[in-house]
Amino acid sequence: MNQDERRINELKTLKTIAEKLNEGNELAILLPDVLKELVLLADMKTGWIFLVDDQGNHSLAADYSLPKALMFEEKKPMCGASCWCMDRFRNGRLTQAANILSCQRIEEAIEYNYGDTEGVTHHATVPLSVGGERFGLLNIAAPGKKHFSDEELALLESVALQIGSAIKRIQLAENEQKLALIAERNRLAQDLHDSVNQLLFSISLTAGGMKEMTGEPKLKEMLTYVQDLSQEALSEMKSLIWQLRPSGLERGLTCALKQYADMLGLTVHCAVEGVHNLSPKIEVVLWRIGQEALNNIRKHAGVDSGSLTFSRSKDKVQLVIKDKGRGFHCPKSSSDLPSLGLQGMKRRAEQLNGTFFIRSKPGAGTTIQVTIPLKGAEMP
């Protein structure tokens, strides 16, 4: 292939990459596809993309044709600790495409006998960024290649800029979808309040009025049952509306949970220790867990009071909810939790790398403790 043909082929591939990045909406599908096109275009052997979150934690988002040494134990060398290029990225020294003297991950793979490196020892690395925002790193390599020309680095920078723009576009679209979802949840909550809630209240009021008008004992009993049932449904409906639209959360988690407890008819004593602003992600998870814990007190504890402690240290945040109710036989293993509600609380905590602990026994009440580490979880 002569130089003109190569240039035409390069432009066609760049056009294909640009179209995919402009049209795609799922990074998990988009990045591997684009990476493959780039590796083949640059006449390289392998490549990989790391994405870095706001806390500096990196994850392998895409890879193509990794040497066996880097594929060891489900890509263990790619998912472990940091490396030289990642360290440079985090401390702000990596701002443009650069030659890396050698690959730390490859060197460690050789040291620990992870397998054949297939001649790969060095790689070029390019930051993925746009408009001052940084998203991660693009790395590309070939067997025996220890230096990348200015032309090759310029090509990588061009594609990296497009990838960064695509990541930003997708993030903005996801944020718009989240805002639309919140708006829809608020609308649904308002509809439930204005329609179903009012109908249930009318049923309760009508049953109470009819009970006063009749002297028939059996009819009175049935009307009392209808009235109690409608009141129970009203309470459940209020709980559902709160779950759809936590209107007190803008004033803080403790305030929202206290208001939710009041709505359930519970008296909750609150203690706050060293808590400052939390990210929305952590706050919503703790809100949902707290809701379920308070619901359990109301439904199962046989008491109308409890306590809530919310604390934050330098590296973690903790929520503890206790009651002195009837309790239950607590399983030895957290994998054997007896209800979907408890399993859901545990799952929510683990989604943020947190822990869920429950202690209970008959007649001795229940304690639920959730601990969320701030590192790696505190992000939008």
FILUMDO-837048 format. One record per residue (C-alpha): residue number from 1; x, y, z. Coordinates in nm, 2 decimals. Example, Ala and Ser with C-alpha at 12.3 -4.5 7.8 and 13.67 -1.06 7.14 Angstrom:
! FILUMDO-837048
+-----+--------+--------+--------+
!   k !     px !     py !     pz !
+-----+--------+--------+--------+
!   1 !   1.23 !  -0.45 !   0.78 !
!   2 !   1.37 !  -0.11 !   0.71 !
+-----+--------+--------+--------+
! end
This chain:
! FILUMDO-837048
+-----+--------+--------+--------+
!   k !     px !     py !     pz !
+-----+--------+--------+--------+
!   1 !   0.00 !   0.00 !   0.00 !
!   2 !   0.15 !   0.34 !  -0.11 !
!   3 !   0.14 !   0.65 !   0.11 !
!   4 !  -0.17 !   0.80 !  -0.06 !
!   5 !  -0.37 !   0.48 !  -0.03 !
!   6 !  -0.26 !   0.45 !   0.34 !
!   7 !  -0.37 !   0.81 !   0.40 !
!   8 !  -0.71 !   0.74 !   0.24 !
!   9 !  -0.76 !   0.43 !   0.44 !
!  10 !  -0.66 !   0.62 !   0.76 !
!  11 !  -0.92 !   0.89 !   0.68 !
!  12 !  -1.19 !   0.63 !   0.62 !
!  13 !  -1.12 !   0.46 !   0.95 !
!  14 !  -1.12 !   0.79 !   1.14 !
!  15 !  -1.45 !   0.87 !   0.98 !
!  16 !  -1.59 !   0.53 !   1.10 !
!  17 !  -1.46 !   0.59 !   1.45 !
!  18 !  -1.61 !   0.94 !   1.46 !
!  19 !  -1.95 !   0.81 !   1.34 !
!  20 !  -1.95 !   0.54 !   1.61 !
!  21 !  -1.85 !   0.78 !   1.88 !
!  22 !  -2.12 !   1.03 !   1.77 !
!  23 !  -2.40 !   0.77 !   1.75 !
!  24 !  -2.32 !   0.53 !   2.04 !
!  25 !  -2.48 !   0.57 !   2.38 !
!  26 !  -2.34 !   0.28 !   2.58 !
!  27 !  -1.97 !   0.31 !   2.67 !
!  28 !  -1.95 !  -0.07 !   2.75 !
!  29 !  -2.03 !  -0.14 !   2.38 !
!  30 !  -1.88 !   0.17 !   2.22 !
!  31 !  -1.53 !   0.18 !   2.37 !
!  32 !  -1.42 !  -0.18 !   2.28 !
!  33 !  -1.54 !  -0.13 !   1.92 !
!  34 !  -1.36 !   0.20 !   1.88 !
!  35 !  -1.04 !   0.07 !   2.05 !
!  36 !  -1.03 !  -0.22 !   1.80 !
!  37 !  -1.06 !   0.02 !   1.50 !
!  38 !  -0.79 !   0.24 !   1.64 !
!  39 !  -0.54 !  -0.05 !   1.71 !
!  40 !  -0.59 !  -0.18 !   1.36 !
!  41 !  -0.56 !   0.17 !   1.21 !
!  42 !  -0.24 !   0.25 !   1.39 !
!  43 !  -0.10 !  -0.10 !   1.29 !
!  44 !  -0.05 !  -0.19 !   1.65 !
!  45 !  -0.10 !  -0.52 !   1.84 !
!  46 !  -0.30 !  -0.43 !   2.15 !
!  47 !  -0.46 !  -0.15 !   2.34 !
!  48 !  -0.66 !  -0.08 !   2.65 !
!  49 !  -0.87 !   0.20 !   2.81 !
!  50 !  -0.89 !   0.30 !   3.17 !
!  51 !  -1.16 !   0.52 !   3.30 !
!  52 !  -1.09 !   0.72 !   3.62 !
!  53 !  -1.37 !   0.85 !   3.85 !
!  54 !  -1.38 !   1.17 !   4.05 !
!  55 !  -1.19 !   1.00 !   4.34 !
!  56 !  -0.91 !   0.88 !   4.12 !
!  57 !  -1.02 !   0.52 !   4.12 !
!  58 !  -0.95 !   0.35 !   3.78 !
!  59 !  -1.13 !   0.07 !   3.60 !
!  60 !  -1.06 !  -0.12 !   3.28 !
!  61 !  -1.33 !  -0.01 !   3.04 !
!  62 !  -1.21 !  -0.17 !   2.72 !
!  63 !  -0.92 !  -0.38 !   2.59 !
!  64 !  -0.82 !  -0.54 !   2.26 !
!  65 !  -0.59 !  -0.84 !   2.19 !
!  66 !  -0.41 !  -0.82 !   2.52 !
!  67 !  -0.10 !  -1.05 !   2.55 !
!  68 !  -0.15 !  -1.36 !   2.76 !
!  69 !   0.05 !  -1.22 !   3.05 !
!  70 !  -0.21 !  -0.94 !   3.09 !
!  71 !  -0.50 !  -1.18 !   3.05 !
!  72 !  -0.38 !  -1.38 !   3.35 !
!  73 !  -0.66 !  -1.48 !   3.59 !
!  74 !  -0.93 !  -1.27 !   3.43 !
!  75 !  -0.70 !  -0.97 !   3.35 !
!  76 !  -0.57 !  -0.95 !   3.71 !
!  77 !  -0.27 !  -0.74 !   3.61 !
!  78 !  -0.50 !  -0.48 !   3.45 !
!  79 !  -0.74 !  -0.45 !   3.75 !
!  80 !  -0.49 !  -0.42 !   4.04 !
!  81 !  -0.29 !  -0.13 !   4.17 !
!  82 !  -0.18 !   0.18 !   3.99 !
!  83 !   0.10 !   0.21 !   3.74 !
!  84 !   0.34 !   0.47 !   3.61 !
!  85 !   0.11 !   0.62 !   3.35 !
!  86 !  -0.18 !   0.62 !   3.59 !
!  87 !   0.03 !   0.79 !   3.86 !
!  88 !   0.13 !   1.06 !   3.61 !
!  89 !  -0.24 !   1.11 !   3.51 !
!  90 !  -0.35 !   1.15 !   3.87 !
!  91 !  -0.09 !   1.40 !   3.97 !
!  92 !  -0.16 !   1.61 !   3.66 !
!  93 !   0.17 !   1.55 !   3.48 !
!  94 !   0.02 !   1.36 !   3.19 !
!  95 !  -0.16 !   1.62 !   2.98 !
!  96 !  -0.09 !   1.50 !   2.62 !
!  97 !   0.01 !   1.19 !   2.43 !
!  98 !   0.34 !   1.05 !   2.55 !
!  99 !   0.58 !   0.77 !   2.51 !
! 100 !   0.61 !   0.56 !   2.82 !
! 101 !   0.96 !   0.42 !   2.88 !
! 102 !   0.82 !   0.08 !   2.98 !
! 103 !   0.50 !  -0.08 !   3.10 !
! 104 !   0.49 !  -0.14 !   3.48 !
! 105 !   0.21 !  -0.40 !   3.44 !
! 106 !   0.41 !  -0.59 !   3.18 !
! 107 !   0.72 !  -0.59 !   3.41 !
! 108 !   0.51 !  -0.72 !   3.70 !
! 109 !   0.36 !  -0.99 !   3.47 !
! 110 !   0.72 !  -1.10 !   3.39 !
! 111 !   0.83 !  -1.09 !   3.75 !
! 112 !   0.54 !  -1.31 !   3.87 !
! 113 !   0.54 !  -1.54 !   3.56 !
! 114 !   0.19 !  -1.45 !   3.45 !
! 115 !   0.26 !  -1.57 !   3.09 !
! 116 !   0.38 !  -1.47 !   2.75 !
! 117 !   0.41 !  -1.09 !   2.70 !
! 118 !   0.42 !  -1.15 !   2.32 !
! 119 !   0.70 !  -0.90 !   2.28 !
! 120 !   0.51 !  -0.61 !   2.43 !
! 121 !   0.73 !  -0.40 !   2.66 !
! 122 !   0.63 !  -0.04 !   2.61 !
! 123 !   0.32 !   0.16 !   2.52 !
! 124 !   0.20 !   0.50 !   2.43 !
! 125 !  -0.05 !   0.66 !   2.66 !
! 126 !  -0.30 !   0.94 !   2.59 !
! 127 !  -0.53 !   1.12 !   2.84 !
! 128 !  -0.90 !   1.12 !   2.76 !
! 129 !  -1.02 !   1.47 !   2.82 !
! 130 !  -1.23 !   1.75 !   2.68 !
! 131 !  -1.29 !   2.11 !   2.80 !
! 132 !  -1.06 !   2.06 !   3.10 !
! 133 !  -1.24 !   1.75 !   3.22 !
! 134 !  -1.04 !   1.43 !   3.24 !
! 135 !  -1.19 !   1.09 !   3.21 !
! 136 !  -0.91 !   0.83 !   3.18 !
! 137 !  -0.63 !   0.69 !   2.97 !
! 138 !  -0.59 !   0.53 !   2.63 !
! 139 !  -0.29 !   0.30 !   2.60 !
! 140 !  -0.17 !   0.13 !   2.28 !
! 141 !   0.13 !  -0.10 !   2.21 !
! 142 !   0.30 !  -0.33 !   1.97 !
! 143 !   0.57 !  -0.60 !   2.00 !
! 144 !   0.92 !  -0.46 !   2.01 !
! 145 !   0.80 !  -0.10 !   1.97 !
! 146 !   0.97 !   0.13 !   2.23 !
! 147 !   0.90 !   0.47 !   2.07 !
! 148 !   0.61 !   0.63 !   1.89 !
! 149 !   0.65 !   0.91 !   1.63 !
! 150 !   0.50 !   1.25 !   1.66 !
! 151 !   0.26 !   1.15 !   1.38 !
! 152 !   0.15 !   0.84 !   1.56 !
! 153 !   0.10 !   1.04 !   1.88 !
! 154 !  -0.10 !   1.30 !   1.70 !
! 155 !  -0.33 !   1.03 !   1.56 !
! 156 !  -0.38 !   0.89 !   1.91 !
! 157 !  -0.46 !   1.24 !   2.05 !
! 158 !  -0.71 !   1.30 !   1.77 !
! 159 !  -0.90 !   0.98 !   1.86 !
! 160 !  -0.86 !   1.04 !   2.23 !
! 161 !  -1.02 !   1.38 !   2.20 !
! 162 !  -1.32 !   1.23 !   2.02 !
! 163 !  -1.35 !   0.96 !   2.28 !
! 164 !  -1.34 !   1.22 !   2.56 !
! 165 !  -1.61 !   1.42 !   2.38 !
! 166 !  -1.83 !   1.11 !   2.35 !
! 167 !  -1.79 !   1.03 !   2.72 !
! 168 !  -1.89 !   1.38 !   2.81 !
! 169 !  -2.19 !   1.36 !   2.57 !
! 170 !  -2.31 !   1.03 !   2.72 !
! 171 !  -2.27 !   1.16 !   3.08 !
! 172 !  -2.48 !   1.47 !   2.99 !
! 173 !  -2.74 !   1.25 !   2.84 !
! 174 !  -2.75 !   1.02 !   3.14 !
! 175 !  -2.79 !   1.32 !   3.37 !
! 176 !  -3.08 !   1.45 !   3.16 !
! 177 !  -3.24 !   1.10 !   3.19 !
! 178 !  -3.19 !   1.11 !   3.57 !
! 179 !  -3.36 !   1.45 !   3.59 !
! 180 !  -3.64 !   1.33 !   3.37 !
! 181 !  -3.69 !   1.02 !   3.59 !
! 182 !  -3.70 !   1.24 !   3.91 !
! 183 !  -3.96 !   1.46 !   3.74 !
! 184 !  -4.17 !   1.16 !   3.65 !
! 185 !  -4.14 !   1.02 !   4.00 !
! 186 !  -4.26 !   1.35 !   4.14 !
! 187 !  -4.55 !   1.36 !   3.90 !
! 188 !  -4.65 !   1.01 !   3.99 !
! 189 !  -4.63 !   1.09 !   4.36 !
! 190 !  -4.85 !   1.40 !   4.31 !
! 191 !  -5.10 !   1.19 !   4.11 !
! 192 !  -5.12 !   0.93 !   4.38 !
! 193 !  -5.17 !   1.20 !   4.65 !
! 194 !  -5.44 !   1.38 !   4.45 !
! 195 !  -5.64 !   1.08 !   4.34 !
! 196 !  -5.59 !   0.75 !   4.51 !
! 197 !  -5.50 !   0.91 !   4.85 !
! 198 !  -5.82 !   1.12 !   4.84 !
! 199 !  -6.03 !   0.82 !   4.74 !
! 200 !  -5.90 !   0.61 !   5.03 !
! 201 !  -5.97 !   0.90 !   5.27 !
! 202 !  -6.33 !   0.93 !   5.13 !
! 203 !  -6.38 !   0.55 !   5.18 !
! 204 !  -6.27 !   0.58 !   5.54 !
! 205 !  -6.48 !   0.88 !   5.61 !
! 206 !  -6.79 !   0.72 !   5.45 !
! 207 !  -6.75 !   0.40 !   5.64 !
! 208 !  -6.72 !   0.60 !   5.97 !
! 209 !  -7.03 !   0.79 !   5.89 !
! 210 !  -7.24 !   0.48 !   5.80 !
! 211 !  -7.12 !   0.31 !   6.12 !
! 212 !  -7.27 !   0.60 !   6.32 !
! 213 !  -7.60 !   0.57 !   6.13 !
! 214 !  -7.67 !   0.19 !   6.18 !
! 215 !  -7.75 !  -0.01 !   6.49 !
! 216 !  -7.69 !  -0.35 !   6.33 !
! 217 !  -7.39 !  -0.50 !   6.51 !
! 218 !  -7.27 !  -0.71 !   6.22 !
! 219 !  -7.29 !  -0.42 !   5.98 !
! 220 !  -7.10 !  -0.20 !   6.23 !
! 221 !  -6.83 !  -0.47 !   6.25 !
! 222 !  -6.80 !  -0.48 !   5.87 !
! 223 !  -6.78 !  -0.10 !   5.85 !
! 224 !  -6.52 !  -0.09 !   6.12 !
! 225 !  -6.32 !  -0.34 !   5.92 !
! 226 !  -6.36 !  -0.13 !   5.60 !
! 227 !  -6.25 !   0.18 !   5.79 !
! 228 !  -5.95 !   0.01 !   5.94 !
! 229 !  -5.85 !  -0.13 !   5.61 !
! 230 !  -5.88 !   0.20 !   5.43 !
! 231 !  -5.67 !   0.36 !   5.71 !
! 232 !  -5.40 !   0.10 !   5.66 !
! 233 !  -5.41 !   0.15 !   5.29 !
! 234 !  -5.38 !   0.53 !   5.35 !
! 235 !  -5.07 !   0.47 !   5.56 !
! 236 !  -4.91 !   0.24 !   5.29 !
! 237 !  -5.00 !   0.50 !   5.02 !
! 238 !  -4.82 !   0.78 !   5.22 !
! 239 !  -4.52 !   0.55 !   5.26 !
! 240 !  -4.52 !   0.48 !   4.88 !
! 241 !  -4.54 !   0.86 !   4.80 !
! 242 !  -4.25 !   0.93 !   5.03 !
! 243 !  -4.04 !   0.66 !   4.86 !
! 244 !  -4.12 !   0.81 !   4.52 !
! 245 !  -4.05 !   1.17 !   4.63 !
! 246 !  -3.84 !   1.21 !   4.95 !
! 247 !  -3.95 !   1.58 !   4.99 !
! 248 !  -3.74 !   1.62 !   5.31 !
! 249 !  -3.41 !   1.50 !   5.17 !
! 250 !  -3.31 !   1.84 !   5.05 !
! 251 !  -3.28 !   1.94 !   5.42 !
! 252 !  -3.06 !   1.65 !   5.50 !
! 253 !  -3.08 !   1.27 !   5.56 !
! 254 !  -3.15 !   1.29 !   5.93 !
! 255 !  -3.43 !   1.54 !   5.88 !
! 256 !  -3.59 !   1.33 !   5.60 !
! 257 !  -3.58 !   1.00 !   5.81 !
! 258 !  -3.72 !   1.19 !   6.11 !
! 259 !  -4.01 !   1.32 !   5.90 !
! 260 !  -4.06 !   0.97 !   5.75 !
! 261 !  -4.08 !   0.82 !   6.10 !
! 262 !  -4.33 !   1.09 !   6.21 !
! 263 !  -4.54 !   0.99 !   5.90 !
! 264 !  -4.53 !   0.63 !   6.01 !
! 265 !  -4.64 !   0.72 !   6.36 !
! 266 !  -4.30 !   0.64 !   6.52 !
! 267 !  -4.10 !   0.84 !   6.77 !
! 268 !  -3.74 !   0.83 !   6.68 !
! 269 !  -3.46 !   0.98 !   6.89 !
! 270 !  -3.18 !   1.11 !   6.66 !
! 271 !  -2.81 !   1.16 !   6.72 !
! 272 !  -2.58 !   1.32 !   6.46 !
! 273 !  -2.20 !   1.30 !   6.50 !
! 274 !  -1.96 !   1.48 !   6.28 !
! 275 !  -2.17 !   1.47 !   5.97 !
! 276 !  -2.13 !   1.71 !   5.68 !
! 277 !  -2.26 !   1.72 !   5.33 !
! 278 !  -2.26 !   1.38 !   5.15 !
! 279 !  -2.27 !   1.30 !   4.78 !
! 280 !  -2.62 !   1.24 !   4.65 !
! 281 !  -2.53 !   0.88 !   4.57 !
! 282 !  -2.45 !   0.79 !   4.93 !
! 283 !  -2.73 !   1.00 !   5.07 !
! 284 !  -3.00 !   0.82 !   4.85 !
! 285 !  -2.86 !   0.48 !   4.94 !
! 286 !  -2.87 !   0.55 !   5.32 !
! 287 !  -3.22 !   0.71 !   5.28 !
! 288 !  -3.36 !   0.39 !   5.12 !
! 289 !  -3.20 !   0.17 !   5.38 !
! 290 !  -3.33 !   0.39 !   5.66 !
! 291 !  -3.68 !   0.39 !   5.51 !
! 292 !  -3.69 !   0.01 !   5.51 !
! 293 !  -3.55 !  -0.01 !   5.86 !
! 294 !  -3.82 !   0.23 !   5.99 !
! 295 !  -4.09 !   0.04 !   5.80 !
! 296 !  -3.97 !  -0.28 !   5.97 !
! 297 !  -4.01 !  -0.12 !   6.32 !
! 298 !  -4.36 !  -0.01 !   6.24 !
! 299 !  -4.47 !  -0.35 !   6.09 !
! 300 !  -4.28 !  -0.60 !   6.30 !
! 301 !  -4.12 !  -0.47 !   6.61 !
! 302 !  -4.45 !  -0.41 !   6.81 !
! 303 !  -4.32 !  -0.08 !   6.94 !
! 304 !  -4.37 !   0.28 !   6.83 !
! 305 !  -4.03 !   0.42 !   6.90 !
! 306 !  -3.66 !   0.37 !   6.81 !
! 307 !  -3.33 !   0.55 !   6.78 !
! 308 !  -3.12 !   0.67 !   6.49 !
! 309 !  -2.75 !   0.75 !   6.50 !
! 310 !  -2.58 !   0.91 !   6.20 !
! 311 !  -2.21 !   0.96 !   6.21 !
! 312 !  -1.92 !   1.04 !   5.98 !
! 313 !  -1.55 !   1.01 !   6.03 !
! 314 !  -1.26 !   1.09 !   5.79 !
! 315 !  -1.30 !   0.77 !   5.59 !
! 316 !  -1.66 !   0.64 !   5.64 !
! 317 !  -2.02 !   0.72 !   5.72 !
! 318 !  -2.24 !   0.51 !   5.94 !
! 319 !  -2.61 !   0.48 !   6.00 !
! 320 !  -2.74 !   0.28 !   6.30 !
! 321 !  -3.11 !   0.22 !   6.36 !
! 322 !  -3.23 !   0.04 !   6.68 !
! 323 !  -3.55 !  -0.06 !   6.84 !
! 324 !  -3.65 !  -0.24 !   7.16 !
! 325 !  -3.92 !  -0.44 !   7.00 !
! 326 !  -4.00 !  -0.81 !   6.99 !
! 327 !  -3.69 !  -0.90 !   6.78 !
! 328 !  -3.65 !  -1.23 !   6.59 !
! 329 !  -3.40 !  -1.52 !   6.55 !
! 330 !  -3.12 !  -1.36 !   6.35 !
! 331 !  -2.94 !  -1.59 !   6.10 !
! 332 !  -2.57 !  -1.65 !   6.16 !
! 333 !  -2.48 !  -1.57 !   5.80 !
! 334 !  -2.58 !  -1.24 !   5.63 !
! 335 !  -2.65 !  -1.45 !   5.31 !
! 336 !  -2.95 !  -1.61 !   5.49 !
! 337 !  -3.14 !  -1.29 !   5.57 !
! 338 !  -3.50 !  -1.38 !   5.62 !
! 339 !  -3.68 !  -1.11 !   5.42 !
! 340 !  -3.65 !  -0.93 !   5.08 !
! 341 !  -3.63 !  -0.60 !   5.27 !
! 342 !  -3.33 !  -0.70 !   5.47 !
! 343 !  -3.16 !  -0.85 !   5.16 !
! 344 !  -3.23 !  -0.52 !   4.97 !
! 345 !  -3.07 !  -0.32 !   5.25 !
! 346 !  -2.76 !  -0.54 !   5.24 !
! 347 !  -2.74 !  -0.52 !   4.86 !
! 348 !  -2.77 !  -0.14 !   4.86 !
! 349 !  -2.48 !  -0.11 !   5.11 !
! 350 !  -2.26 !  -0.34 !   4.91 !
! 351 !  -2.32 !  -0.15 !   4.59 !
! 352 !  -2.11 !   0.13 !   4.75 !
! 353 !  -1.85 !  -0.12 !   4.89 !
! 354 !  -2.02 !  -0.09 !   5.23 !
! 355 !  -2.12 !  -0.34 !   5.50 !
! 356 !  -2.46 !  -0.43 !   5.64 !
! 357 !  -2.48 !  -0.57 !   5.99 !
! 358 !  -2.80 !  -0.68 !   6.18 !
! 359 !  -2.83 !  -0.80 !   6.54 !
! 360 !  -3.15 !  -0.93 !   6.69 !
! 361 !  -3.30 !  -1.19 !   6.91 !
! 362 !  -3.66 !  -1.26 !   7.04 !
! 363 !  -3.75 !  -1.00 !   7.31 !
! 364 !  -3.43 !  -0.80 !   7.28 !
! 365 !  -3.50 !  -0.57 !   6.99 !
! 366 !  -3.31 !  -0.52 !   6.66 !
! 367 !  -3.01 !  -0.32 !   6.56 !
! 368 !  -2.92 !  -0.24 !   6.20 !
! 369 !  -2.58 !  -0.09 !   6.12 !
! 370 !  -2.47 !   0.03 !   5.78 !
! 371 !  -2.12 !   0.15 !   5.71 !
! 372 !  -2.02 !   0.31 !   5.38 !
! 373 !  -1.65 !   0.39 !   5.30 !
! 374 !  -1.61 !   0.74 !   5.16 !
! 375 !  -1.32 !   0.65 !   4.93 !
! 376 !  -1.46 !   0.51 !   4.60 !
! 377 !  -1.82 !   0.58 !   4.70 !
! 378 !  -1.84 !   0.96 !   4.74 !
! 379 !  -1.91 !   1.07 !   4.39 !
! 380 !  -2.21 !   1.22 !   4.20 !
+-----+--------+--------+--------+
! end
